[in-house]
C-alpha cells in the first residue's frame, strides 16, 4: 500500500464507520453504507515515506461518483492545477493524462499529441465528442503497450483515489520517456484542508490516501526522479468560508480542551458547527487570505536520464 516496504506503520486514529456514513448522508446526500462491512477504519501513516492511508481499503464505485456530481464545485472545468501544469508542456510534447474526465485540461494546452485514460462512460463520450483521443483502459495495460512513449504524464486529483499508489506511479513512469515530466496534483494535506474535522470527502470511500509535502519529496528519491517544484494553489473563493470554519473550529475546540479528531458528530460538535458556519459568513469579508495555501498542491518531477 505504502511506497516503502516497512513494518513501521503507526495508527494515527480509528474512525467510526457509522459516523462517517452519517456525514455523507447528511451533508452530501450520498449513501455510502454499502461500502462498510466493519465498525472502524484506521487512518495510518508509514514511518518511512510518511504517506497517510486508510485501512482497510474502501473505494467508491461508479454510482458513488455519479451521486457526487451533484456536489457543488466537485467537477471544475478550470483548475489552478491546469494553469500551473501547462507551463511545463510545449507544442512538441506527447501528453498522457490519466483520469482525464471530459478532457478539460486540453483547453489549456496545445501539445503535439494528447491521449487520455478514463473509465466514466459519460466523460469519455463528451471527450470523444470533442475529437479527443480518450480510451477506456487501465493504466497498467496502457503502460505495457506504450513504454517510454510520452514526454509528459499527468493526473489531477487522481492519486488519492487509487488502491495502490506505488504501482500506479510505477506504471505512469513506464509510459514516460527518460527526461520526461511527471506532473500530478493531490489534495493539500499541509494546508488547512488537512486539519479539517468531519471532512468526509477526504476519507473513504472517496479518498484512500493523503499526501504531506514530505511524502511528495520522498517520491523523487524512491522513484529516481528529480523534483522540479511543489506548488500550492492560491485559496479559491469557493474555499474561503471553509478555511475560516476549519481554523475557527480548531481554535474553539482547543479552548475547551478537546483533542483533534477527524470525525466528531456529537451534539456539542454539531452545535459548534452551526455556530462556526454562521460566524464564518460574518468574518469572511474582513479576513485577509494572503499567503494562505489552497486545498490543492501540484508536484512536478523529471525522469532522470
MIMARVO-405031 format. One record per residue: residue number from 1; z, x, y of N, C-alpha, C in turn. Coordinates in nm, 3 decimals. Layout:
N
i|n_w|n_u|n_v|ca_w|ca_u|ca_v|c_w|c_u|c_v
NUM|Z|X|Y|Z|X|Y|Z|X|Y
...
***
This chain:
305
i|n_w|n_u|n_v|ca_w|ca_u|ca_v|c_w|c_u|c_v
1|0.000|0.083|-0.120|0.000|0.000|0.000|0.000|0.086|0.125
2|0.092|0.181|0.132|0.100|0.266|0.249|0.011|0.386|0.229
3|-0.005|0.469|0.331|-0.104|0.576|0.327|-0.061|0.694|0.240
4|0.068|0.723|0.237|0.118|0.837|0.162|0.197|0.786|0.041
5|0.173|0.847|-0.075|0.249|0.808|-0.194|0.391|0.861|-0.181
6|0.479|0.780|-0.132|0.615|0.822|-0.105|0.713|0.719|-0.160
7|0.820|0.768|-0.222|0.924|0.678|-0.271|1.022|0.643|-0.160
8|1.006|0.710|-0.045|1.097|0.689|0.066|1.050|0.573|0.154
9|1.070|0.455|0.104|1.036|0.334|0.179|1.165|0.260|0.208
10|1.182|0.225|0.334|1.304|0.154|0.371|1.272|0.009|0.405
11|1.365|-0.077|0.372|1.353|-0.219|0.408|1.418|-0.238|0.544
12|1.337|-0.278|0.641|1.388|-0.298|0.777|1.457|-0.433|0.793
13|1.405|-0.532|0.720|1.456|-0.667|0.739|1.404|-0.757|0.629
14|1.484|-0.856|0.592|1.439|-0.959|0.498|1.418|-1.090|0.574
15|1.301|-1.147|0.557|1.264|-1.267|0.632|1.272|-1.390|0.543
16|1.327|-1.495|0.596|1.340|-1.622|0.524|1.204|-1.693|0.524
17|1.147|-1.713|0.406|1.014|-1.773|0.395|1.010|-1.915|0.449
18|1.119|-1.990|0.432|1.122|-2.128|0.482|1.121|-2.131|0.635
19|1.197|-2.042|0.697|1.197|-2.034|0.844|1.058|-2.000|0.894
20|0.992|-1.909|0.824|0.858|-1.867|0.864|0.757|-1.982|0.850
21|0.762|-2.054|0.739|0.669|-2.165|0.720|0.696|-2.276|0.822
22|0.824|-2.298|0.856|0.857|-2.399|0.957|0.799|-2.362|1.094
23|0.804|-2.234|1.128|0.749|-2.189|1.257|0.599|-2.211|1.265
24|0.527|-2.177|1.158|0.382|-2.202|1.155|0.353|-2.351|1.174
25|0.432|-2.435|1.108|0.410|-2.579|1.115|0.441|-2.634|1.254
26|0.554|-2.589|1.312|0.599|-2.641|1.440|0.512|-2.595|1.557
27|0.476|-2.468|1.556|0.414|-2.409|1.675|0.263|-2.393|1.666
28|0.210|-2.378|1.545|0.065|-2.363|1.531|0.001|-2.482|1.461
29|0.086|-2.575|1.411|0.038|-2.692|1.338|-0.042|-2.652|1.214
30|0.002|-2.545|1.149|-0.065|-2.494|1.030|0.035|-2.490|0.914
31|-0.006|-2.547|0.801|0.081|-2.550|0.683|0.053|-2.427|0.596
32|0.154|-2.342|0.581|0.138|-2.219|0.501|0.232|-2.217|0.380
33|0.294|-2.331|0.351|0.393|-2.336|0.242|0.334|-2.291|0.109
34|0.204|-2.320|0.087|0.141|-2.289|-0.042|0.134|-2.139|-0.071
35|0.150|-2.057|0.031|0.137|-1.912|0.012|0.267|-1.846|-0.035
36|0.378|-1.916|-0.025|0.507|-1.853|-0.052|0.571|-1.907|-0.179
37|0.582|-1.820|-0.278|0.648|-1.855|-0.404|0.786|-1.790|-0.413
38|0.828|-1.724|-0.306|0.955|-1.654|-0.304|1.034|-1.697|-0.182
39|1.166|-1.675|-0.187|1.253|-1.718|-0.078|1.250|-1.623|0.040
40|1.225|-1.495|0.014|1.225|-1.396|0.123|1.104|-1.304|0.116
41|1.068|-1.252|0.232|0.964|-1.150|0.247|1.030|-1.031|0.315
42|1.007|-0.911|0.264|1.068|-0.791|0.322|0.972|-0.723|0.419
43|1.023|-0.687|0.535|0.949|-0.601|0.628|0.994|-0.459|0.598
44|0.901|-0.375|0.555|0.931|-0.239|0.510|0.861|-0.136|0.597
45|0.903|-0.011|0.581|0.837|0.099|0.652|0.835|0.223|0.564
46|0.720|0.288|0.563|0.705|0.413|0.490|0.762|0.526|0.577
47|0.854|0.604|0.522|0.916|0.712|0.599|0.819|0.827|0.626
48|0.710|0.836|0.551|0.615|0.946|0.569|0.512|0.916|0.677
49|0.444|0.802|0.664|0.338|0.769|0.761|0.385|0.669|0.866
50|0.503|0.607|0.844|0.565|0.513|0.937|0.493|0.380|0.950
51|0.396|0.357|0.862|0.332|0.226|0.856|0.436|0.120|0.821
52|0.430|0.009|0.890|0.517|-0.105|0.860|0.436|-0.207|0.781
53|0.497|-0.262|0.676|0.423|-0.356|0.593|0.518|-0.458|0.531
54|0.458|-0.570|0.491|0.536|-0.677|0.431|0.523|-0.673|0.279
55|0.634|-0.705|0.212|0.634|-0.706|0.066|0.714|-0.826|0.018
56|0.659|-0.903|-0.078|0.529|-0.886|-0.141|0.415|-0.921|-0.046
57|0.295|-0.879|-0.083|0.177|-0.906|0.000|0.144|-1.055|-0.007
58|0.132|-1.117|0.109|0.096|-1.258|0.118|-0.016|-1.269|0.221
59|-0.135|-1.306|0.174|-0.251|-1.313|0.262|-0.308|-1.454|0.268
60|-0.355|-1.493|0.386|-0.413|-1.625|0.405|-0.551|-1.637|0.343
61|-0.595|-1.762|0.322|-0.727|-1.789|0.266|-0.820|-1.842|0.374
62|-0.940|-1.882|0.332|-1.039|-1.930|0.427|-0.991|-2.051|0.506
63|-0.925|-2.145|0.438|-0.877|-2.266|0.506|-0.773|-2.230|0.612
64|-0.688|-2.133|0.580|-0.586|-2.089|0.675|-0.650|-2.043|0.806
65|-0.756|-1.963|0.796|-0.821|-1.912|0.918|-0.902|-2.021|0.989
66|-0.953|-2.116|0.913|-1.019|-2.231|0.977|-0.917|-2.311|1.058
67|-0.798|-2.329|1.002|-0.693|-2.403|1.073|-0.652|-2.330|1.201
68|-0.651|-2.198|1.197|-0.610|-2.120|1.314|-0.713|-2.121|1.427
69|-0.834|-2.167|1.398|-0.936|-2.170|1.502|-0.897|-2.262|1.617
70|-0.805|-2.354|1.592|-0.759|-2.445|1.698|-0.652|-2.383|1.786
71|-0.608|-2.262|1.750|-0.503|-2.193|1.825|-0.563|-2.132|1.952
72|-0.507|-2.166|2.068|-0.563|-2.120|2.196|-0.570|-1.968|2.204
73|-0.689|-1.918|2.234|-0.707|-1.774|2.253|-0.722|-1.695|2.126
74|-0.733|-1.765|2.010|-0.740|-1.691|1.883|-0.871|-1.615|1.871
75|-0.983|-1.682|1.898|-1.113|-1.616|1.894|-1.163|-1.598|2.037
76|-1.185|-1.475|2.076|-1.231|-1.443|2.211|-1.367|-1.375|2.206
77|-1.458|-1.422|2.291|-1.590|-1.360|2.296|-1.586|-1.227|2.370
78|-1.489|-1.212|2.460|-1.477|-1.088|2.536|-1.338|-1.030|2.515
79|-1.334|-0.905|2.471|-1.208|-0.837|2.448|-1.211|-0.701|2.517
80|-1.096|-0.657|2.564|-1.089|-0.523|2.622|-1.122|-0.417|2.517
81|-1.095|-0.449|2.390|-1.130|-0.359|2.281|-1.280|-0.327|2.284
82|-1.360|-0.430|2.306|-1.505|-0.412|2.310|-1.546|-0.322|2.427
83|-1.481|-0.345|2.540|-1.515|-0.270|2.661|-1.485|-0.122|2.643
84|-1.373|-0.090|2.578|-1.338|0.050|2.552|-1.429|0.111|2.446
85|-1.454|0.035|2.340|-1.533|0.088|2.227|-1.676|0.122|2.269
86|-1.734|0.041|2.358|-1.874|0.062|2.394|-1.896|0.196|2.464
87|-1.789|0.253|2.521|-1.800|0.382|2.589|-1.834|0.495|2.492
88|-1.808|0.470|2.364|-1.830|0.574|2.262|-1.955|0.549|2.179
89|-2.037|0.452|2.221|-2.156|0.415|2.146|-2.279|0.432|2.233
90|-2.380|0.501|2.179|-2.504|0.527|2.254|-2.621|0.450|2.193
91|-2.733|0.455|2.263|-2.853|0.387|2.216|-2.914|0.453|2.093
92|-2.865|0.571|2.058|-2.917|0.643|1.941|-2.832|0.619|1.816
93|-2.726|0.541|1.829|-2.631|0.524|1.719|-2.666|0.409|1.626
94|-2.640|0.432|1.499|-2.645|0.325|1.400|-2.500|0.279|1.378
95|-2.475|0.150|1.398|-2.338|0.098|1.404|-2.311|0.001|1.291
96|-2.195|0.017|1.228|-2.145|-0.080|1.130|-2.016|-0.141|1.184
97|-2.012|-0.274|1.192|-1.889|-0.344|1.231|-1.839|-0.425|1.112
98|-1.717|-0.402|1.072|-1.657|-0.472|0.959|-1.571|-0.587|1.011
99|-1.592|-0.706|0.953|-1.521|-0.824|1.004|-1.575|-0.862|1.140
100|-1.705|-0.872|1.149|-1.773|-0.884|1.280|-1.771|-1.024|1.338
101|-1.727|-1.124|1.260|-1.730|-1.261|1.311|-1.873|-1.302|1.345
102|-1.890|-1.365|1.459|-2.022|-1.409|1.501|-2.099|-1.300|1.575
103|-2.046|-1.178|1.576|-2.118|-1.065|1.636|-2.105|-1.054|1.786
104|-1.990|-1.097|1.841|-1.972|-1.093|1.986|-1.977|-0.950|2.041
105|-1.940|-0.852|1.960|-1.941|-0.714|2.007|-2.081|-0.668|2.048
106|-2.183|-0.727|1.989|-2.321|-0.687|2.021|-2.360|-0.725|2.163
107|-2.281|-0.812|2.228|-2.308|-0.845|2.368|-2.276|-0.728|2.460
108|-2.205|-0.627|2.406|-2.158|-0.515|2.488|-2.230|-0.385|2.457
109|-2.304|-0.379|2.348|-2.367|-0.253|2.307|-2.516|-0.272|2.281
110|-2.590|-0.163|2.291|-2.733|-0.162|2.260|-2.764|-0.041|2.173
111|-2.719|-0.044|2.049|-2.738|0.072|1.961|-2.878|0.073|1.899
112|-2.907|0.179|1.829|-3.034|0.190|1.757|-3.042|0.081|1.650
113|-2.931|0.061|1.578|-2.925|-0.046|1.478|-2.782|-0.097|1.468
114|-2.770|-0.220|1.423|-2.638|-0.283|1.408|-2.634|-0.357|1.276
115|-2.527|-0.334|1.200|-2.502|-0.408|1.076|-2.359|-0.462|1.082
116|-2.344|-0.587|1.046|-2.211|-0.648|1.043|-2.176|-0.697|0.905
117|-2.049|-0.688|0.869|-1.998|-0.743|0.743|-1.899|-0.853|0.776
118|-1.913|-0.968|0.710|-1.829|-1.083|0.743|-1.824|-1.176|0.623
119|-1.712|-1.252|0.610|-1.700|-1.346|0.499|-1.688|-1.491|0.544
120|-1.676|-1.514|0.673|-1.671|-1.650|0.724|-1.814|-1.704|0.733
121|-1.846|-1.803|0.650|-1.984|-1.853|0.643|-2.034|-1.906|0.776
122|-1.947|-1.976|0.848|-1.988|-2.030|0.978|-2.022|-1.917|1.075
123|-1.939|-1.813|1.077|-1.963|-1.699|1.166|-2.092|-1.628|1.128
124|-2.117|-1.616|0.998|-2.240|-1.550|0.952|-2.362|-1.626|0.999
125|-2.358|-1.759|0.986|-2.472|-1.841|1.031|-2.496|-1.824|1.181
126|-2.388|-1.821|1.258|-2.402|-1.804|1.403|-2.461|-1.667|1.436
127|-2.414|-1.564|1.368|-2.464|-1.428|1.393|-2.610|-1.414|1.353
128|-2.642|-1.464|1.235|-2.780|-1.455|1.188|-2.873|-1.539|1.275
129|-2.819|-1.648|1.329|-2.898|-1.731|1.420|-2.935|-1.659|1.549
130|-2.856|-1.556|1.582|-2.885|-1.472|1.700|-2.971|-1.352|1.663
131|-3.015|-1.349|1.536|-3.102|-1.239|1.492|-3.027|-1.114|1.450
132|-2.896|-1.125|1.427|-2.816|-1.007|1.390|-2.819|-0.984|1.240
133|-2.813|-0.858|1.201|-2.809|-0.820|1.060|-2.665|-0.825|1.012
134|-2.624|-0.942|0.968|-2.486|-0.962|0.921|-2.489|-1.005|0.775
135|-2.408|-0.939|0.694|-2.409|-0.960|0.550|-2.273|-1.008|0.501
136|-2.275|-1.089|0.397|-2.152|-1.130|0.329|-2.131|-1.033|0.214
137|-2.056|-0.927|0.241|-2.042|-0.819|0.144|-1.911|-0.746|0.165
138|-1.847|-0.709|0.055|-1.724|-0.630|0.065|-1.757|-0.491|0.117
139|-1.665|-0.435|0.195|-1.684|-0.300|0.249|-1.698|-0.198|0.136
140|-1.622|-0.212|0.030|-1.628|-0.118|-0.082|-1.769|-0.112|-0.141
141|-1.830|-0.228|-0.160|-1.967|-0.234|-0.214|-2.065|-0.175|-0.115
142|-2.048|-0.208|0.011|-2.139|-0.157|0.114|-2.131|-0.005|0.124
143|-2.011|0.049|0.109|-1.993|0.194|0.117|-2.066|0.265|0.005
144|-2.064|0.206|-0.113|-2.133|0.266|-0.228|-2.283|0.273|-0.205
145|-2.336|0.173|-0.137|-2.482|0.166|-0.114|-2.525|0.239|0.013
146|-2.431|0.274|0.100|-2.467|0.330|0.232|-2.379|0.450|0.267
147|-2.377|0.549|0.180|-2.296|0.668|0.201|-2.344|0.747|0.323
148|-2.251|0.774|0.415|-2.278|0.855|0.535|-2.404|0.809|0.610
149|-2.417|0.679|0.625|-2.534|0.622|0.694|-2.514|0.603|0.843
150|-2.390|0.574|0.885|-2.367|0.526|1.021|-2.307|0.632|1.114
151|-2.345|0.621|1.241|-2.287|0.708|1.344|-2.153|0.653|1.393
152|-2.138|0.522|1.384|-2.014|0.456|1.428|-1.977|0.349|1.326
153|-1.852|0.349|1.281|-1.797|0.240|1.201|-1.679|0.184|1.281
154|-1.679|0.053|1.302|-1.574|-0.006|1.386|-1.525|-0.138|1.328
155|-1.403|-0.173|1.363|-1.348|-0.303|1.328|-1.236|-0.334|1.426
156|-1.230|-0.460|1.467|-1.137|-0.502|1.572|-1.046|-0.612|1.520
157|-0.913|-0.584|1.519|-0.814|-0.680|1.471|-0.846|-0.723|1.328
158|-0.874|-0.625|1.245|-0.907|-0.648|1.104|-0.809|-0.577|1.011
159|-0.775|-0.453|1.043|-0.698|-0.368|0.952|-0.563|-0.429|0.914
160|-0.502|-0.501|1.007|-0.370|-0.560|0.981|-0.377|-0.678|0.884
161|-0.499|-0.722|0.851|-0.517|-0.836|0.761|-0.548|-0.794|0.617
162|-0.578|-0.667|0.593|-0.626|-0.626|0.461|-0.510|-0.588|0.370
163|-0.532|-0.606|0.241|-0.426|-0.582|0.142|-0.394|-0.435|0.126
164|-0.498|-0.351|0.127|-0.476|-0.207|0.106|-0.547|-0.129|0.216
165|-0.479|-0.098|0.327|-0.544|-0.030|0.440|-0.591|0.111|0.405
166|-0.525|0.177|0.311|-0.566|0.311|0.273|-0.705|0.308|0.211
167|-0.728|0.221|0.115|-0.859|0.210|0.052|-0.964|0.161|0.151
168|-0.924|0.071|0.239|-1.015|0.018|0.340|-1.066|0.131|0.430
169|-0.976|0.216|0.478|-1.016|0.328|0.563|-1.100|0.430|0.486
170|-1.067|0.453|0.362|-1.146|0.546|0.281|-1.290|0.495|0.266
171|-1.305|0.365|0.242|-1.440|0.307|0.229|-1.514|0.312|0.361
172|-1.444|0.287|0.471|-1.507|0.294|0.603|-1.560|0.435|0.630
173|-1.482|0.534|0.593|-1.522|0.674|0.617|-1.635|0.718|0.526
174|-1.647|0.656|0.409|-1.761|0.687|0.322|-1.892|0.647|0.390
175|-1.888|0.543|0.470|-2.009|0.495|0.539|-2.045|0.583|0.659
176|-1.951|0.664|0.704|-1.964|0.736|0.831|-2.023|0.876|0.812
177|-2.119|0.909|0.896|-2.175|1.043|0.895|-2.070|1.145|0.939
178|-2.085|1.269|0.898|-1.999|1.375|0.950|-2.023|1.388|1.099
179|-1.918|1.391|1.175|-1.930|1.394|1.319|-1.936|1.256|1.381
180|-1.942|1.153|1.296|-1.947|1.016|1.344|-1.811|0.968|1.391
181|-1.808|0.851|1.453|-1.685|0.797|1.513|-1.634|0.675|1.437
182|-1.505|0.675|1.411|-1.435|0.560|1.357|-1.355|0.498|1.471
183|-1.377|0.370|1.495|-1.311|0.300|1.606|-1.247|0.173|1.552
184|-1.117|0.158|1.575|-1.056|0.032|1.535|-0.945|-0.008|1.631
185|-0.925|-0.139|1.639|-0.818|-0.195|1.723|-0.724|-0.275|1.635
186|-0.595|-0.266|1.667|-0.491|-0.340|1.595|-0.392|-0.396|1.697
187|-0.308|-0.491|1.658|-0.201|-0.536|1.749|-0.110|-0.419|1.785
188|-0.069|-0.415|1.909|0.009|-0.302|1.961|0.156|-0.317|1.925
189|0.196|-0.246|1.822|0.335|-0.253|1.776|0.431|-0.194|1.878
190|0.387|-0.094|1.954|0.475|-0.028|2.050|0.473|-0.093|2.188
191|0.413|-0.211|2.199|0.421|-0.287|2.323|0.525|-0.398|2.305
192|0.539|-0.484|2.404|0.631|-0.597|2.393|0.596|-0.685|2.273
193|0.471|-0.681|2.233|0.423|-0.761|2.120|0.503|-0.733|1.993
194|0.537|-0.606|1.972|0.610|-0.567|1.852|0.758|-0.600|1.857
195|0.808|-0.637|1.974|0.951|-0.667|1.991|0.979|-0.818|1.988
196|0.874|-0.897|1.975|0.889|-1.042|1.984|0.966|-1.099|1.865
197|1.048|-1.198|1.893|1.119|-1.274|1.790|1.041|-1.402|1.761
198|1.030|-1.437|1.634|0.956|-1.555|1.591|0.807|-1.546|1.620
199|0.755|-1.423|1.624|0.611|-1.402|1.644|0.541|-1.415|1.509
200|0.530|-1.539|1.463|0.484|-1.567|1.326|0.342|-1.517|1.300
201|0.258|-1.509|1.405|0.122|-1.460|1.384|0.117|-1.310|1.356
202|0.230|-1.243|1.373|0.239|-1.102|1.339|0.306|-1.084|1.202
203|0.309|-1.191|1.125|0.374|-1.193|0.994|0.281|-1.258|0.892
204|0.317|-1.250|0.763|0.237|-1.318|0.660|0.236|-1.469|0.682
205|0.130|-1.538|0.639|0.014|-1.484|0.570|-0.096|-1.433|0.663
206|-0.063|-1.417|0.792|-0.163|-1.373|0.889|-0.177|-1.222|0.887
207|-0.067|-1.150|0.905|-0.071|-1.004|0.906|0.003|-0.947|0.785
208|-0.054|-0.840|0.730|0.009|-0.772|0.616|0.073|-0.640|0.659
209|0.026|-0.583|0.770|0.075|-0.451|0.814|0.091|-0.448|0.965
210|0.169|-0.349|1.012|0.193|-0.329|1.156|0.184|-0.180|1.186
211|0.125|-0.145|1.303|0.085|-0.007|1.330|0.149|0.051|1.457
212|0.259|0.124|1.441|0.310|0.201|1.555|0.211|0.312|1.591
213|0.221|0.363|1.713|0.135|0.475|1.754|0.149|0.593|1.659
214|0.269|0.615|1.609|0.292|0.729|1.520|0.206|0.719|1.394
215|0.185|0.599|1.346|0.102|0.580|1.227|-0.044|0.612|1.258
216|-0.090|0.569|1.374|-0.230|0.595|1.410|-0.255|0.744|1.432
217|-0.154|0.815|1.480|-0.167|0.960|1.493|-0.166|1.027|1.354
218|-0.086|0.972|1.265|-0.077|1.026|1.130|-0.209|1.006|1.054
219|-0.280|0.900|1.084|-0.407|0.871|1.018|-0.505|0.987|1.036
220|-0.508|1.047|1.154|-0.601|1.158|1.178|-0.573|1.274|1.084
221|-0.446|1.299|1.059|-0.407|1.408|0.968|-0.439|1.374|0.823
222|-0.411|1.253|0.784|-0.425|1.214|0.643|-0.570|1.196|0.600
223|-0.656|1.161|0.694|-0.795|1.131|0.659|-0.894|1.234|0.714
224|-0.844|1.349|0.756|-0.929|1.457|0.805|-1.016|1.412|0.923
225|-0.949|1.356|1.022|-1.016|1.306|1.141|-0.960|1.374|1.265
226|-1.042|1.380|1.369|-0.993|1.424|1.499|-0.964|1.300|1.582
227|-0.842|1.287|1.629|-0.807|1.173|1.714|-0.857|1.201|1.855
228|-0.950|1.118|1.901|-1.006|1.134|2.035|-0.922|1.063|2.141
229|-0.870|0.946|2.106|-0.791|0.873|2.206|-0.721|0.753|2.143
230|-0.610|0.714|2.204|-0.543|0.588|2.175|-0.530|0.516|2.309
231|-0.586|0.397|2.320|-0.594|0.327|2.447|-0.535|0.187|2.435
232|-0.440|0.156|2.520|-0.383|0.021|2.525|-0.465|-0.065|2.621
233|-0.484|-0.189|2.582|-0.549|-0.280|2.677|-0.450|-0.313|2.788
234|-0.501|-0.340|2.908|-0.412|-0.391|3.014|-0.366|-0.530|2.973
235|-0.249|-0.570|3.019|-0.199|-0.701|2.981|-0.292|-0.809|3.033
236|-0.327|-0.902|2.946|-0.419|-1.010|2.981|-0.342|-1.127|3.041
237|-0.410|-1.205|3.124|-0.345|-1.319|3.191|-0.282|-1.415|3.092
238|-0.350|-1.436|2.978|-0.302|-1.531|2.878|-0.172|-1.485|2.812
239|-0.140|-1.353|2.825|-0.022|-1.298|2.759|0.094|-1.270|2.854
240|0.078|-1.297|2.982|0.182|-1.261|3.078|0.310|-1.340|3.058
241|0.298|-1.470|3.037|0.418|-1.550|3.011|0.485|-1.507|2.882
242|0.405|-1.473|2.782|0.457|-1.426|2.653|0.539|-1.299|2.674
243|0.489|-1.208|2.756|0.559|-1.084|2.787|0.696|-1.112|2.849
244|0.699|-1.200|2.946|0.826|-1.236|3.011|0.922|-1.297|2.911
245|0.872|-1.388|2.827|0.957|-1.454|2.729|1.017|-1.355|2.631
246|0.935|-1.261|2.584|0.985|-1.162|2.487|1.098|-1.079|2.548
247|1.075|-1.027|2.668|1.175|-0.940|2.732|1.301|-1.016|2.771
248|1.284|-1.138|2.822|1.400|-1.219|2.862|1.481|-1.262|2.740
249|1.412|-1.302|2.637|1.475|-1.343|2.512|1.560|-1.228|2.458
250|1.502|-1.108|2.461|1.571|-0.989|2.410|1.696|-0.958|2.492
251|1.686|-0.965|2.625|1.799|-0.934|2.713|1.914|-1.033|2.694
252|1.882|-1.163|2.687|1.987|-1.263|2.673|2.057|-1.251|2.539
253|1.980|-1.226|2.434|2.041|-1.207|2.302|2.136|-1.087|2.303
254|2.097|-0.982|2.376|2.182|-0.863|2.384|2.313|-0.894|2.456
255|2.304|-0.974|2.563|2.423|-1.014|2.637|2.523|-1.087|2.547
256|2.470|-1.170|2.457|2.555|-1.247|2.366|2.589|-1.170|2.238
257|2.549|-1.043|2.233|2.582|-0.960|2.117|2.505|-0.998|1.992
258|2.387|-1.055|2.009|2.306|-1.096|1.895|2.209|-0.985|1.857
259|2.208|-0.940|1.732|2.118|-0.832|1.690|1.973|-0.877|1.689
260|1.881|-0.781|1.695|1.739|-0.816|1.687|1.705|-0.870|1.548
261|1.633|-0.980|1.546|1.584|-1.037|1.421|1.440|-1.080|1.444
262|1.354|-1.055|1.347|1.215|-1.100|1.360|1.207|-1.252|1.357
263|1.295|-1.314|1.279|1.298|-1.459|1.267|1.437|-1.511|1.301
264|1.442|-1.612|1.386|1.568|-1.680|1.414|1.535|-1.820|1.464
265|1.547|-1.916|1.375|1.512|-2.054|1.409|1.636|-2.143|1.415
266|1.752|-2.079|1.442|1.877|-2.154|1.452|1.884|-2.236|1.580
267|1.984|-2.320|1.591|1.998|-2.411|1.705|2.007|-2.335|1.836
268|2.093|-2.232|1.841|2.109|-2.157|1.966|1.978|-2.088|2.004
269|1.911|-2.032|1.905|1.784|-1.963|1.931|1.679|-2.060|1.985
270|1.674|-2.181|1.930|1.577|-2.280|1.976|1.609|-2.328|2.118
271|1.737|-2.345|2.147|1.775|-2.383|2.284|1.742|-2.272|2.382
272|1.766|-2.148|2.338|1.734|-2.033|2.421|1.584|-2.022|2.444
273|1.507|-2.055|2.342|1.360|-2.051|2.353|1.313|-2.149|2.461
274|1.370|-2.268|2.464|1.333|-2.369|2.565|1.369|-2.317|2.704
275|1.487|-2.260|2.717|1.531|-2.205|2.846|1.437|-2.094|2.893
276|1.407|-2.002|2.803|1.319|-1.888|2.836|1.179|-1.936|2.869
277|1.132|-2.038|2.799|1.000|-2.095|2.823|0.989|-2.146|2.967
278|1.091|-2.215|3.013|1.092|-2.271|3.148|1.104|-2.160|3.253
279|1.198|-2.068|3.230|1.222|-1.960|3.327|1.101|-1.869|3.340
280|1.031|-1.844|3.231|0.914|-1.754|3.236|0.806|-1.808|3.329
281|0.792|-1.941|3.334|0.692|-2.000|3.422|0.731|-1.983|3.569
282|0.862|-1.983|3.595|0.910|-1.965|3.732|0.895|-1.819|3.776
283|0.924|-1.729|3.683|0.921|-1.586|3.714|0.779|-1.531|3.726
284|0.689|-1.584|3.648|0.554|-1.527|3.635|0.486|-1.492|3.768
285|0.485|-1.581|3.868|0.414|-1.548|3.992|0.472|-1.428|4.067
286|0.597|-1.394|4.039|0.663|-1.286|4.113|0.676|-1.158|4.030
287|0.634|-1.162|3.905|0.651|-1.049|3.815|0.543|-0.944|3.839
288|0.584|-0.818|3.845|0.490|-0.706|3.856|0.458|-0.657|3.715
289|0.334|-0.672|3.674|0.293|-0.634|3.539|0.227|-0.497|3.534
290|0.237|-0.422|3.642|0.174|-0.290|3.646|0.234|-0.200|3.538
291|0.147|-0.129|3.469|0.185|-0.030|3.367|0.245|-0.092|3.240
292|0.238|-0.223|3.225|0.284|-0.286|3.101|0.170|-0.284|2.999
293|0.200|-0.233|2.882|0.099|-0.226|2.776|0.065|-0.366|2.726
294|-0.063|-0.388|2.698|-0.108|-0.516|2.645|-0.081|-0.529|2.496
295|-0.129|-0.637|2.436|-0.096|-0.667|2.296|-0.191|-0.604|2.196
296|-0.291|-0.531|2.245|-0.387|-0.467|2.155|-0.400|-0.319|2.190
297|-0.421|-0.237|2.088|-0.441|-0.094|2.109|-0.560|-0.049|2.025
298|-0.642|0.037|2.082|-0.762|0.084|2.013|-0.751|0.234|1.990
299|-0.790|0.278|1.873|-0.787|0.420|1.837|-0.930|0.465|1.808
300|-0.966|0.584|1.859|-1.099|0.640|1.839|-1.084|0.775|1.771
301|-1.151|0.791|1.658|-1.147|0.914|1.581|-1.288|0.968|1.560
302|-1.295|1.098|1.530|-1.423|1.158|1.492|-1.407|1.220|1.354
303|-1.504|1.195|1.268|-1.503|1.251|1.133|-1.534|1.399|1.142
304|-1.444|1.481|1.097|-1.460|1.626|1.110|-1.574|1.673|1.020
305|-1.658|1.760|1.076|-1.775|1.808|1.002|-1.733|1.899|0.888
***
